[in-house]
Amino acid sequence: MEKQLSNNETGRRVPGFLKVLRILSFTGVGIALIMGIYNLLTLGSTLAQLKSSMDTLKSLGSSLGNGLDNYANSLIHYGTLYYIIIIVASLICLTGVMMMWKLRKSGYYIYILGEIAPAVAAYALLGGYGALGTALMIMGIVFPVAFIIMYGLNLKHLA
């Protein structure tokens, strides 16, 4: 009878940290995929809520309405494309994580593409709109870069 090897064909031992990274990545990709689909499907109602918020802020004389107005206009024009990019990038990340699950180094480079694409798309399509937009963009970059670095430190375990 053939002996089953744990987690890969070569029988190499996988470090616990790499296992945790891959599980967290599967979870994060799943959440990103679900949120991308949800946001794409509810884009119309989101735009209606943004318009209502803009009107309220403008009636109060707040300058926050201008940044929100710019964001809403970008979302009107590019929202569908942006959320499609999010969904495709999530699928690219999923492919990379599955390859890394099999300890294939090429999955790391695919994963990087899927992690960076949403940040680039957000900046290119939606732009930065004030402090809130900048804070959201920074958070959208911090976690992907952290995971890219952590995987990079474990590349020696991938073939």
C-alpha positions as semicolon CSV with decimal commas, in nm:
position;residue;x (nm);y (nm);z (nm)
1;M;0,000;0,000;0,000
2;E;0,126;0,349;-0,090
3;K;0,215;0,576;0,202
4;Q;0,032;0,910;0,200
5;L;0,254;1,211;0,237
6;S;0,134;1,506;0,438
7;N;0,042;1,820;0,248
8;N;0,271;1,775;-0,053
9;E;0,419;1,526;-0,292
10;T;0,777;1,557;-0,170
11;G;0,711;1,470;0,192
12;R;0,885;1,786;0,315
13;R;0,768;1,920;0,648
14;V;0,574;2,245;0,621
15;P;0,646;2,505;0,892
16;G;0,350;2,594;1,113
17;F;0,379;2,964;1,029
18;L;0,342;2,891;0,658
19;K;0,035;2,677;0,731
20;V;-0,118;2,963;0,928
21;L;-0,040;3,212;0,650
22;R;-0,210;2,992;0,392
23;I;-0,519;2,944;0,609
24;L;-0,542;3,318;0,676
25;S;-0,499;3,383;0,304
26;F;-0,781;3,144;0,214
27;T;-1,001;3,321;0,468
28;G;-0,906;3,667;0,344
29;V;-0,954;3,573;-0,019
30;G;-1,294;3,426;0,060
31;I;-1,402;3,743;0,239
32;A;-1,269;3,965;-0,042
33;L;-1,448;3,755;-0,302
34;I;-1,779;3,764;-0,115
35;M;-1,749;4,138;-0,049
36;G;-1,657;4,210;-0,412
37;I;-1,962;4,021;-0,537
38;Y;-2,187;4,181;-0,274
39;N;-2,060;4,533;-0,352
40;L;-2,104;4,477;-0,724
41;L;-2,462;4,358;-0,674
42;T;-2,552;4,645;-0,438
43;L;-2,372;4,923;-0,622
44;G;-2,696;5,097;-0,716
45;S;-2,821;5,125;-0,359
46;T;-2,476;5,230;-0,240
47;L;-2,477;5,516;-0,490
48;A;-2,826;5,622;-0,376
49;Q;-2,706;5,629;-0,013
50;L;-2,398;5,829;-0,111
51;K;-2,614;6,083;-0,295
52;S;-2,838;6,118;0,008
53;S;-2,536;6,167;0,235
54;M;-2,388;6,425;-0,002
55;D;-2,712;6,620;-0,009
56;T;-2,732;6,619;0,369
57;L;-2,370;6,733;0,409
58;K;-2,413;7,008;0,151
59;S;-2,728;7,134;0,322
60;L;-2,531;7,156;0,648
61;G;-2,255;7,351;0,473
62;S;-1,994;7,086;0,538
63;S;-1,686;7,067;0,318
64;L;-1,689;6,687;0,356
65;G;-1,954;6,675;0,087
66;N;-1,703;6,776;-0,181
67;G;-1,474;6,478;-0,120
68;L;-1,774;6,249;-0,098
69;D;-1,912;6,400;-0,418
70;N;-1,585;6,327;-0,602
71;Y;-1,581;5,972;-0,465
72;A;-1,944;5,914;-0,566
73;N;-1,878;6,044;-0,917
74;S;-1,582;5,809;-0,953
75;L;-1,793;5,522;-0,820
76;I;-2,070;5,605;-1,069
77;H;-1,825;5,594;-1,359
78;Y;-1,588;5,319;-1,249
79;G;-1,762;5,127;-0,970
80;T;-1,861;4,828;-1,181
81;L;-1,511;4,798;-1,329
82;Y;-1,353;4,839;-0,984
83;Y;-1,559;4,562;-0,824
84;I;-1,497;4,332;-1,120
85;I;-1,124;4,392;-1,070
86;I;-1,166;4,307;-0,700
87;I;-1,340;3,979;-0,789
88;V;-1,082;3,884;-1,053
89;A;-0,794;3,979;-0,820
90;S;-0,947;3,760;-0,547
91;L;-0,960;3,468;-0,788
92;I;-0,597;3,533;-0,885
93;C;-0,501;3,534;-0,515
94;L;-0,695;3,213;-0,462
95;T;-0,500;3,050;-0,746
96;G;-0,173;3,166;-0,594
97;V;-0,265;3,044;-0,246
98;M;-0,372;2,705;-0,382
99;M;-0,038;2,676;-0,561
100;M;0,148;2,772;-0,244
101;W;-0,061;2,515;-0,059
102;K;0,107;2,263;-0,288
103;L;0,438;2,434;-0,203
104;R;0,485;2,576;-0,554
105;K;0,690;2,895;-0,552
106;S;0,522;3,027;-0,867
107;G;0,204;3,066;-0,660
108;Y;0,378;3,341;-0,463
109;Y;0,423;3,557;-0,771
110;I;0,064;3,501;-0,880
111;Y;-0,048;3,588;-0,527
112;I;0,148;3,917;-0,541
113;L;-0,033;4,018;-0,860
114;G;-0,372;3,946;-0,703
115;E;-0,287;4,140;-0,387
116;I;-0,148;4,451;-0,556
117;A;-0,413;4,486;-0,830
118;P;-0,696;4,612;-0,602
119;A;-0,478;4,886;-0,450
120;V;-0,365;5,002;-0,793
121;A;-0,723;4,990;-0,924
122;A;-0,854;5,186;-0,626
123;Y;-0,599;5,460;-0,677
124;A;-0,632;5,469;-1,057
125;L;-1,010;5,449;-1,076
126;L;-1,138;5,602;-0,754
127;G;-0,848;5,825;-0,650
128;G;-0,776;5,953;-0,301
129;Y;-1,042;6,169;-0,142
130;G;-0,927;6,342;0,172
131;A;-0,817;6,188;0,498
132;L;-1,075;5,908;0,494
133;G;-0,981;5,800;0,141
134;T;-0,612;5,809;0,228
135;A;-0,667;5,605;0,545
136;L;-0,868;5,344;0,356
137;M;-0,606;5,321;0,084
138;I;-0,328;5,278;0,341
139;M;-0,522;4,994;0,507
140;G;-0,579;4,843;0,164
141;I;-0,204;4,835;0,114
142;V;-0,075;4,748;0,464
143;F;-0,227;4,400;0,493
144;P;-0,139;4,285;0,141
145;V;0,220;4,408;0,177
146;A;0,248;4,240;0,519
147;F;0,133;3,907;0,374
148;I;0,360;3,943;0,072
149;I;0,656;4,001;0,306
150;M;0,561;3,709;0,532
151;Y;0,527;3,475;0,234
152;G;0,853;3,611;0,095
153;L;1,029;3,517;0,418
154;N;0,901;3,163;0,369
155;L;0,992;3,124;0,002
156;K;1,270;2,882;0,096
157;H;1,000;2,629;0,188
158;L;0,839;2,652;-0,156
159;A;0,976;2,468;-0,458
